[in-house]
Amino acid sequence: GAALLAAVVGLLQPGLLLHLAARGDPGRVVMWKTAARIWSRAPLLGAGTGQFGCRYPCAQLEVATPTDAGYGVNAIHAHNEYMEMGAQLGWPGLVLFAVALLGWLALRATALRARAAQAGVVALAAQALFSFPFHVSPTHAEAWLLPSLFLVGDESPAVARTARWAVRDLVLSGLLLVAAVLCCRPLVRSSYLQWAQAYEDARGFRPAAAYLLKAARVLPDDAQTRLSVLLGKVRQETGDLDGAQRLFEEDQRRFPCFPEGFGFLSVVYGMRAQRGEAGAIAVAVELNRKALALRPAGKEAAGDWNTQGNLRVLAADEAGALESYRAALRCDPAFKESLGIFVQLLMKKRRRAEAEAAVRAALAGRPRDPELLDLARRLRIAP
């Protein structure tokens, strides 16, 4: 039904579908191709519930190139509910999902509010072609509980209505229990994560770690939260390299296709190399190589290229470091971690014109960034 509706809309307003598929978010095309590849590997059984985000990075390498828009993004959802259901649950799961949607529309609706509820389900089904409304926790209640409320006819005799409402209350109680399990725990975990982020931004790493541990107790780690990475970064900031390394290794074992697993481990070994630990820089270089092999381009790759530049500075290879920082800035022209050192190295080599060009390119994307404006003033560049 949703596919037919989208086809009609596409015929009447082709520009709308073009915007959704290409202009609005061109990365969706890569997401859909990657979802199709995951689905093709297990068309009947699927990859498993909740496995889409874990399988995405490796599958993306098989269907996309660094020149594709959205390459390198570790998508948690496919931005198409039907393809994601197929990828995770196979054809049987997709059929059941479609039957659930069509079932609401097949129920007899006489009251105006019931028809309005059915129209809402149609709207969600159409939105599911380009987004993931059924995977958003608040939408679970909206999509399933409200139709249960409104699809009860209110034109029956009083006795029949009383009996029907009793059944309705029983059904709704069960649905509310399911909704609590599905929605409330992720909501509580999300709240802890937000508190942790707030403390981390204020450099309150001890309370940030406490909230991250609470989040882990509410729900285990998954591709959507990467709690081991978050807690590892906090411990790294406090100088606990052993604790950070243990958590990053745990994340890398759990999610072997996520480049961050190798990237953050590379940073830890780079810090060990700064402390003079023998052999650490060689391990850091190898881990960084693996991270860049998984994701060589795209905005998210800037951090790994920056790490490579830092490692080359440690190895006294300034020419190589310049190339690495330049690669990071190609991924993200306003990546300040690379830009600052890149400019310093260029000025050291009296290549002022290149330094000014890099700062201007960064300002073009973030014209009001205070750090970039300060860097421009130091170079005497008019913003």
N, C-alpha and C positions, 0 to 999 in steps of 0.2 A: 504494500500500500504506500509506504513512504517513498520507495523507488519510483512508483508510478507518479506520485505527486511531484517529485523532483523533476521527472521527465517532462511533465506538463509545464512546470515553472520554467524549465530550461527552454522549451519551445516558445513560450510567451516572452520571457525575459532572459535571453542567452547571456547578456552582460552580467547578470547576477551570479550565475554559476561560474563564469570566467573570473569574477572577482573573488569568489569563495575558494576556487581551486588554484588560482594563480596569483592574482594581484593582492588579495587580502592577506594571504599567508602562503607564499609559494612553497614553504617547507612541507605543506600537507602532502604534496605529490610524493616526496621521499618517504613520508610516513606511511602512505597507502601502499607504495611499492614494497616497503619493508614488511608491513603487515601481511601482504600477500605472500611474501617469501616465507615468513614464519608459518603461515597457514598451510602452504604447499608441503612443508616438511611432515606435517601430521594432519592430513585433511579430515580424518575421522575422529581422532581422539583429541587433537589440538595440543598446544604446548602445556596446558594446565592453567587452572585458575590463578590469576595474579602473576603469571610468568611472562606476560608481554614485555614489561619494562626490562626484565632480566635478559630476555633473548634479543632485544632490539639492537644493541650496539653491534654484535657480531653479524646479524642478518643485514644490517644497513651496509656493511662493508661489501656485501655481495651484490647489491642492487644499485648503489649510488657511487658517485665520484666526488672529490673535493670541489668540483666546479658547480655541483648541484646546490640550489638554494636549500638551506636547512641541513646540509650535511654536517655531521659532527654533533648535532643535538641529540641528547639521549632522551628521546620521547618516552614518557610514561604511558601515554595513551595514543591510539592510532588516529584520533580525530575523525573516526568513523566507527560508530558503535557496532555496526554489523560485521565489519571486517575484523574488529578486535574480538568480538564474540567468536567468530570463526577461527581466528588465530589461537585463541585460548581454549576453546571448547570443541572445535571441529564442527562439521556439518550438523550433527545431532544437537549441539548446544545452540547453534544459530537458529535452527528450526524451532526449538523450544522458545527461544527469545522472541522470534517472530510470532509464534502462536500466542504468547502472552500479550503482545501488543494488539494483535488482531482480536483476541478474546475480549478485551475491553470494548472494542468497537462493535463486536457482535452482540453484546448484551442489549436487551431491550431498554430503550430510553424513551420515556414519554414526557417527563418534565423538562422544562427548558434548561434547568441547571444541570441535569444529567447530560443533555446534548452538549452543553458548554464544557463539561468535564471531558467528554469524548473528543471534542475539538482540541482541548489541551493535550490529550494524548497524541493526536495527529501532529500537533505542532512539535512536540518532543521527538516524535518519530522522524519528522523531517529534519529537525536540528541534528539528530543523531547521524545524519549522513556526513556532516562536516565538523562535528564536535563530539563530546562524550558526556551528554547530560545525565545518563543513567549511572555513570561512575562518580558523580559528584554527590557527596553525602546528603546535603539538604534536598537534592532533587529526588532521592529515594522516597522520602515521605511524600513529597509533592506529587510524584508520578503514580504512586501506588495507593497511598492512603486517601487522598482526596477523591479519586474516582470511586473508592469503596464507599465514601460518605454520600456522594451525589448520585450514584447510579442505582439508588433505591427508589423505586416508584412511590410517589406520595398520593396516589389516587385510589388506593385500596381501601376496603372497609376497615373500620377501626380495629376489629379483632385480628384480622389478617395482618394489619399493619403492625400491631403489637408483637405478634409472633415473628414477623419478618425483621422488625427492629431488634428483637432479642438475638436472632441469628446474626444480624449485622454487627451487634456489639461484640459477639463472640469472635467473629472473623476479624474485626478491627483490633480486638485485644491481642490476638495472635500476630497480626501484622505489626502492631506497635512494638511487640516484644522483639520481632525480627528486626524492625527498624532500629530499636535501641542497640541491638548487638552490632548491626552493620554500621550505624551512624555515630553512636555516642562515643564508642571507644576511639575511632579515628579523630573525632572532634576533640576529645580530651587530650589525645597525644599531640594533635596540632596545637592546642593551647600551650602545652609544655614546650613545644618546639619554638613557638613565638616568644615565650618568656626567655628561653635560652638564647635566641637570636638577639633579643633586646640587651641582655646582659653582655653577650659577646661583643656587640657593637660598642658598648660602654667599657670594654676591656675588663669586665667583671667575670673572669674565666672560672672562678670557683663556683659561684651560683649557676653559671651557664652549664657547667658539667653536671651539677646536681639535677637540673631540670632535664637534661638529656637522658640521664639515667632513669628518671621517672618516666619519661616518654618510652624508653625501651621496656620498662616493666608493664606499661599499659598495653603495648602491642610490640611484637618482635620486629626486628629490622627487615626492611624490604627495599625493593628498587626505588620506591617512591621517596623514602625518607633517608636511606643510607646513614643510619644512626652511627655506625662505626666510623664512618668518615667524619661526621660532624663532631663526635666526641674526640676522635683522634686529632683533629685540627685544634681543638681547645687545649688538649694536653701538649701539643707541639708548641703552642703559644706560651705555655707556662714552663717550657724547657724540659718537659718529661718526654724525652725522645724514645725511651724504651717503651713507655705506655702508648705513645703515638704509633710507633712502629708495629706493636702488637695488634692494635686496632686496624691499622691500614692493611696489614697482612690478612687479618680476618675478613675484611671487606673484599680484598682481592681474591681470596679463595671462594667466597660466596658469589661474587659477581665477576668472573674472570674476563668478561668482555668489556667492562667499563674501564676506559683509559685512566680515569681518576685513581683507580686502585694502584696502578703502576706509577702514575704521576706524583701522588703524595708520598709514596715510598721513596721515590727518587729524591724528593726534597729532603726527607729525613736523612738519607745517606749523604746528601750534599752538606747538610749541617754537621754530620759526623766528620766529613772530610775537612770542614773548616776547623774542627776541634783537633785535627791532626791524626785521626784514626787511620791506620794503615789499610789500604785496599778499599776504603769506603767510596772514593771517587769513581773507581771502576764499576762498582755495583750501581752507583747512582746513574752513570752514563748508560748502562745496559737497561735499567728500568725505564729511563727516559726514552730510550730508543723504542722499547715496547709500547709505551704510551703513544708515541707519535706514529708508530706503525698502525695502531688501531684508529687514530684520529689525527691525520696530518694537517688538516685545514679546517676552516670554520672558526667562528668567534671563540668557541670553547677551547680551541687548541692553543690559544695565545699563551696560556699559563705554562704549558709544557715546553713551548719554544723559549719562553722566558727562563725556565729552569735550565734548558740546554745552554742558553747564554751565560747564566750564572756559573754553570759547571765549567764552561770554557774560560771564563775569567779566572776561576780557581786554578785552572791548568795553564794560566798565563798565555792563552791563545786569544788575544784581543781581536784579531782579524776574524777568527771564527765566531767569537762572541757577537761582533757587529752583525754578521750574517744571521745569527740566531735571533737577535733582537729585531732585526729588520723583518724576519719571517713572522715574529709575534705581532708586529705592528701591521703587517699585511692582513693578519687574521682580525685584528682589532686596533685600528689606528689610535684609539684613545686609551690603550692599555698602559696605565701610568707606571706600573712596575717596570716595564721594559723601556718606556719612553725616557724616564729620568736617566737611567744608566746609559742608554743609547746616545742621548745628547751629550752626556759627560765624555764618553769615549770619542765622539766625533769632535768635540771642542778640543780635547787633548791632542787630536791629530790635525787640528786646525782646518777642519772641514765644516766651517760654520754654515755654509749655504745648505748642506744636507740636514744639519741640526734644525735650522729655522724651518725648512720645508716639513720636517716631521712634526714639529710643534704646531704649525699652521694646519696640517692635516688633522691632528687631534682636536684642535679648537673648532674645526669645521663641524665635527660631530657633537662636541660638548662645549658650546661657546661660553657658558657661564660657570664652568667648573673652576672653583677657586684655585686648586693646585695647578691646573693647566695655565690659568691666567698668571699665577705667580711665576711659573716657569717662563712664560712669554715675556713678562716684565724683566726678568733677569737676563734674557737674551735681547732685550730692547726691541721686541716685536710688538707693533701696534695691534691689539686684538681686533 
